[in-house]
Amino acid sequence: MRTSAFLYPWDVVGDPDAPARIADLGVQQVTLAAAYHSTRALTPRHPARRIVTAEHSAVLYPPDAGRWAGRALRPYPQAWTASDDPFAEAAEALAGAGLDVHSWVVLAHNSRLGAEHPDTSVVNAYGDRYPWAPCVARPEVRAYLVDLAAEAAVRDGARGTELESCGWYGFAHLHAHDKVAGVGLGDAAQYLMSLCFCAVCREGYAGQGLDPEELGAAVRRALEPVWSGSGSPDAGWEAVGKLLGADLAEATLRWRTEAARSLQEAVTGAVRAAAAPGFQVLLHADPAPYRCGANVGVDPEHILSVADGVVLPCTGADAVREAVLGPFAGAPDAVVAANLTVVRGMGGSPDTLERDAAHAASLGANQLRLYHAGLASDPDLAAVAGALTRLG
């Protein structure tokens, strides 16, 4: 089964041993970050450092000045890797070790963009802005994301791309010193806390026959049991309808689905227009359309008519894989990649990789993604190499 490992350019730049080490795992491909959000990352084997602090969302290549001239929303260049073009430098080194390189592009997740341009952010029913979550219904945000995707995906040395956060982002966000776990938010509360009430989304709700003010009040009322600790822990879309009311829930989802689908169509079209024939376009996705975040909620039939395939979150129990892979069964011409975390310290299970990969394949997965070869310990990587050898 074709397997790709996720990497950052800084895992490779300055470490001449990195490409061979990755190739020796038994992978055929690397999914290499070209546009990424802020992070603090360990580099446990790098000869010159142990920590990289990416202080803000940035592109890991020099952005095209002509493309972005005069535009308020534009990508931020990186300053934490000592290279004029970290992506290209890393891609060349990895290709030299016999590895295919595909770009990894994070789209609607950008805290600096929201801090500097607050009107671009999702606004919840209480009026709180989420600076990390650009509202994908806003025309200026969509124009920025479409051009960012076309530029960041189609880099020299890349034979395809994987687009993360190509849809709605919402409340859930790994934030520095998070203090949000005091009240447990199940699927329904997460959805309601992720509904956007910016001016554009208010118009969108009105187009669905809703009064935006009344909808906001209904959302706040629906969340009251959550804040008092008596909310339903039920998971799934039915829990959203139970909390908000089925008709209101369906109307909000129609608006959000319309906005996300049209963005995905525009983004994939722009990438294909910029790329050579045969360039592969995949989306990180979840088959529950109401979900938001890195793995955006999609309708399987629609997304496979738009992209060449999907990368699906498959770490965890068998039931997790069954839930996300099942709706994509019977798509023989599409890439259905099972994404498995192999870093023990991040909840991964490299020791069960062989078994988990075989289970994913039995459910229709035809490729693997391993998160994340740069962050994994030496024992994690040894377990990965052994599993891939046995898998053949």
N, C-alpha and C positions, 0 to 999 in steps of 0.2 A: 504494500500500500504506500502510495507516495506520501512522504512526510516532510513537513517544513517546521523549522524552529524559529521562534521570534527572537529578534536581536535589535539592539540599539546600535547606531554607528559608533558610539563611544566604547562599545564592547570590543571593537575591532581596531579602530584608529589608535595607533601607538602600541599595539600588541601584535607583533608579527606571527605569534603562534596561534592566534585565535582562529583563522580560517581552517587550518588543518585540524584543530581540536574539534571544531563544529562538524567538519566533514567526517571525522572519525566516529562520530555518533551513529552514523548510518542514515542520516537525512539526505535528501536530494535537493532541498531548497531551503532558503532563508527568507523569512518575511521581515524586512528591514525597515525600521521607522524612518519616514521621510517628513512627516508632520506629526508632532506629538504634544501632549499636554504637559503641564508642570509635573515634576516628579523628583524624588530623591532616591537614587539607586546605588546599590552596592555593585562594585566591580571586583569580585573576589580573586580573580586571577590576573588582573592587569598589572604589568610590571611597574607602572608609574603612580598608581593611585588606588584607593579603595572606595571612594564616594564620588558620585557625580550629582550635583544639585542643578537640575534644570529649573530655573527660577520662574519660568512662565511658559505658556504654550508657544511653540516656535516651529519654524520649518528648519530642517537639518540640511539645507542646501542654500545657495544664494538666490533669493527670490528675484524674479524678472522685474527690474525697475520700470520698464515700459508698460508692462501689464498693469501695475499698481499705481502708476503716477496719478496724483490728484484725487485718489480715493481715500475716504475716511476709514473704511474697513479694509485692512490689508494685513498680510501675515507678518509676524515678528521674526527677525532672524535670531539664530542661536548665538551664544557667546561662550559656551562652556566646553566645547571641544576644539582643540587646537588644530583646526583645518579650515581651509577656505570653502570646502565642500565636503563635509563629513559623509554624507550619503554616497557620493560618487567614489570617494576614497575607499570606503568600506566595501561598496559593491564590487569594485575592481579587484580588491584583495580576495573576496569570497568567490568571485567567478574564477580567479586564478587557482582556487582549490577545487574546482569542478562543480561548484554549487550554483544552481539557478537562483536569481535574486528577484523577489517581488517586493514592491513598495508597500508600506503599511502607513495608512493615512488616517489620522483622527480628525474628524470634521466638527460636529456640533458639540464641542466641549472645550471651552476656552475662557478661563477665569480672567485673564488680563483684558481680553476683548470686552467682557462684561463690566469690568471695573472702569475702563476708559470710555466705554460707550454704553452706559447703563440702559438706554432705551432699547438696546438689542436683546435684552435678557427676558427669560420667562418670568412672569409675575404671577404669584399664586393668588388664591381667593381672598387672602388677608392683606394683599398689597405688598408682600415681601418679594424682593427681586432675588433671582438666583444668578449671580454673575457668571457662574461656571456653565450655564445652560443658555446658549443663544436660542431665541425663539425661531424655529425653522419656518414659521408661517410669514415672517416679515420679509418683504421684498428685498431690502438691503442685505439682510442676512443670507438669503438664498443666493443672491448674485455673488456675494463673497464666497460662499461655500462651493458653488459650482466652479468658479475660477480657481479656487484653492485646490479642489480635487483634480482638475485638469492639469494644473502645474505640478502638484506634489506627487501625483500618481505616476506620471510619465517622465521619469528621470532616466538619464543615461544609465544603461546597465540593467534596467528593470524589464522583466518579461511579462509582468502582470501586476495587479494591485489588489490589496485588501482594504476596504473602506470601513472604518469603525465609526460608530456614532453618526451614521448617515440617516438621521431621523430625530425624533424627540429625545432630548435629555430632560431630566426632572429633578425631583427632590434628592434622590439617592446620589451621594457623591463622597468619595474618600477625601476628606478635607483635613488640613492640619489641625491637630488637637480637637477632633470632633467631640461634641458634647450633645449628641442627639439620640442616644440610646435609652434615655430615661423612660420613654413611652414607646412601646413596641408598635411598629407600623406594619401591618400586613399588606397583602396585595391591594386591597380596596383603599386603605388610607394612603398608600404610596401613590396610587393613581390620582386620587383627589388632590393630594398635595402637589402633584406634578401638572395639573391642569393650568394652562396659561390664561391670564386675563389681561394681557396687553391690549392695546386698541385694535390691533389687527385680529386677534383671536376673538375679541368681543364681536367684531363684525362677522367673523366666521360662525360663531354660535347663533347670531341673529339670522344668518343664512340658513341655519338648520331649524328655524322657527322658535328659537329660544330667546327669552329676555335675558341679556347678560347679567343685569343686576339681580334678577330673581334666581338665576343659576348660581351666582356667587353666594347668595344667601343660603341656597339649598346645600351647597357644598359645605359651608361653615356649619350648618345645622347637622349635616350628616357626620361631620367630624367630632361633634361634641362628645359622643360616647367614647371615642378614642382617647380624648384628653382626660376623661374622667376614669379611664381604666376599665370601662365596661364594653368596649368595642368588640366586634366579632373577629376572631382570629382566622376565620375561613380564608382560604386561598382561592385564586381563580377569578375569572370574569364575573361569575355569578355573585361573588362577594361584593363586587363593585355595585352591581344592580341592587343588591340587598341593602346596601348602605345609602346609596343616592336615589334609588328608584330606577327600574329597568329602562323606562322611556328616556329619562334624562341622560342616563349613562350611555345609551346607544347613540343619542344625538351628539354628545361630546365626542364619542369615538369616531363617528362619521366625519366630523370636521378634522380631527387629528389625523385620521387615515388619509383623507384627501390631501392634506398638506404634506404628509410624509411621502406618500406615493409619488406625487408630482416632483418633489425634491429628488427622490431616488432616480426617477426617470431622467430628470435634467442632469444630474451628476453623472450617471453612467453614460449618457449621451455625450456629454462634454469630454469625458475621459476617452471614449472611443474615437471621437473626432480628433483628439490630439495624438492618439497612439497609432502605431503601425498595425496592420491586420494581424489578427491572432493574439493580440494583447488581452490577457485574461482579467476580468473584472469580477471580484467577489465582494459580498457584503457580510459583515459580522451581524448576525441576526438572531431573533428569537421568534418562534412561530405563534406566540401569543400576541396578537396585534396591539393590545393595550400596554404592553411593556415598553419602557423607555430606558435609555442608558447607552452603554457601549455596544451592547447587542440589542439593536432596536427591534421593536415589534413589527412583524411583517405578516402579510398573507402569503403563504408558500407559493400558490399558483401565480400570483402577481409578480413576486420578486424573481421567480425563475423565468418569467417572460421578459425581465428587464436585465438581470445580471447573469453571469455565467455560472453562478452558484453561490453558496453560502458557507460561512464559518460559524459553527454552532457551539455554545457552551456545554460541554459534556463532562465536566469534572463532577465527581460525587457518586452517589448510589446509582444502581441500575435504573431506578425509576426516573432519575434526572435525564439520562440518555434516552430512555423510551419516550419521555414527554417531548423532547426537542427534535429527535430524529424521526419519530413516527410520522408527523405530518409531511415530511419530505420523502417518504418512501415512494418508490415507483417513479423516480426522476432519473432515468439512466443516462441522459445526456448532460446532466448538470453535475458540477462539483458539489459534493456534500461532505464538508470537512468537519471532523469531530475535534474540537479544541480541548485538550487535556492539560491541566496544570501539572507540571512535574517538579515544582519547587515545594519541598516539604514545609518550609517555613511560611508558605503562602497558602496552605491548605491543599497542596497537591499530593499525589500518591505515585511517585515514580516506581515504587516496588510492585504496584499492580498495573503498570502500564500495559504489559502484554495482555493481561486478562481484559482490561477496560477497552483496549483497542479492538480486540477480537469481538467483544460484545457490541461495540459501536458498529463494526463491520457487519455483524449479523442483523443490525437494524437498518442497514442501507448506507452507512458512511463509506465513502470510497477514497478519502484522504484523511490524514491526520495533521493537526497543528499542535505543537508543543510549546507551552508557555512556562518558562522563558529561559532559553539556553544561557543568556548572559547573567541572569540572576541566580541560577542554580548552583548549589555546592558541588564539590568534586564527587561525593557519594551519590548525589542526585544524578549527575551526568553519567556516572558509571552504571547506575541502574537503567538509565535510558538506553545507553549503548547495548547493554545486555538484552533488554527487551526487544529492541529493533533487530538485533541479530537473530533472535529466536523467531520473530515475526517474519523474517525473510524480506 
